[in-house]
């Protein structure tokens, strides 16, 4: 399955974000083995060098660890995963508030609209 990527952000960072979301959603669990670089490149429809860079970035962030001769595994550091989840939530909320303020919506109205959206599911 070839993925669609935005041109505004490096592909490897988009893949990093997708893997982080997979981990946060529980699609990839702590200790799970990641696909090999070649397998992931085929799944994503990108060059293996892009996946190598992705895995290097994830390792730098502490999200995965490479075990010599065994492969790359999702970190079992639950505290780190909680921190990443909270950081992602804050980033999304911050973007939402910033965009609403850009179009002139007062914060109280944002709260009301968000509550209505969540109650109505629309």
C-alpha positions in Angstrom: 0.0 0.0 0.0 1.6 3.2 -1.2 1.0 6.2 1.1 0.1 9.8 0.2 2.5 12.4 1.4 2.3 16.2 1.7 4.9 18.2 -0.2 5.2 20.7 2.6 7.0 18.4 5.1 9.8 15.9 4.6 8.5 12.4 3.9 10.6 10.8 6.6 9.0 13.1 9.2 5.5 12.3 8.0 6.3 8.6 8.4 7.7 9.3 11.9 4.4 11.0 12.8 2.4 8.1 11.4 4.4 5.6 13.4 4.0 7.7 16.6 0.2 7.8 16.1 0.2 4.1 15.5 2.0 3.6 18.8 -0.3 6.0 20.7 -3.4 4.3 19.3 -2.1 0.9 20.3 -1.6 -0.4 16.8 2.0 -0.9 17.7 2.6 -2.0 21.3 5.7 -1.6 23.5 8.2 -4.3 22.6 6.7 -5.0 19.1 9.2 -5.6 16.4 9.1 -3.0 13.6 9.1 -4.2 10.0 12.6 -4.3 8.4 13.7 -1.2 6.5 13.0 -2.9 3.2 9.6 -4.2 4.3 8.5 -0.7 5.5 9.9 0.9 2.4 7.7 -1.4 0.3 4.6 -0.8 2.5 5.1 3.0 2.3 6.2 3.1 -1.3 9.4 5.0 -0.5 13.1 4.5 -0.9 14.7 2.4 1.9 17.0 5.3 2.7 13.9 7.3 3.7 12.9 4.5 6.1 16.4 4.3 7.5 16.3 8.0 8.2 12.8 7.5 9.8 14.1 4.8 12.1 17.1 6.8 13.0 14.9 9.8 14.0 12.6 7.5 16.0 15.6 6.0 17.7 17.0 9.5 18.5 13.6 10.4 20.0 13.7 7.2 22.1 10.6 5.8 20.5 12.3 2.7 19.1 15.5 0.9 19.8 17.6 -1.1 17.5 19.0 -4.4 18.8 22.0 -5.6 16.9 21.2 -8.6 14.8 17.5 -8.6 15.9 15.9 -5.6 14.4 14.1 -2.4 15.5 11.6 -2.6 18.4 9.0 -0.1 19.9 10.4 1.2 23.2 8.9 -0.2 26.4 9.4 3.2 28.2 5.7 3.9 29.1 6.6 7.2 30.7 8.1 8.4 27.4 5.0 7.2 25.5 2.8 9.1 27.9 4.9 12.3 27.4 4.7 12.0 23.6 0.9 11.4 23.8 0.4 14.5 26.0 2.8 16.6 23.8 0.8 15.6 20.7 -2.5 16.5 22.4 -1.1 19.9 23.4 0.1 20.5 19.8 -3.3 19.6 18.3 -5.2 21.8 20.8 -2.8 24.7 20.3 -3.2 24.5 16.5 -7.0 24.4 16.9 -7.1 27.4 19.2 -4.7 29.3 16.9 -6.8 28.6 13.8 -10.0 29.6 15.6 -8.4 32.8 16.8 -7.2 33.6 13.3 -10.8 33.6 12.1 -11.9 35.7 15.0 -13.7 33.2 17.2 -13.6 34.1 20.9 -12.5 31.4 23.3 -15.9 31.0 25.0 -17.5 30.5 21.6 -14.8 27.9 20.8 -15.6 26.0 23.9 -19.4 26.1 23.2 -18.9 25.0 19.6 -16.5 22.2 20.6 -19.0 21.0 23.3 -21.8 21.1 20.7 -19.7 19.2 18.2 -18.9 16.5 20.7 -22.5 16.1 21.8 -23.9 16.0 18.3 -21.1 14.1 16.8 -20.8 16.6 13.9 
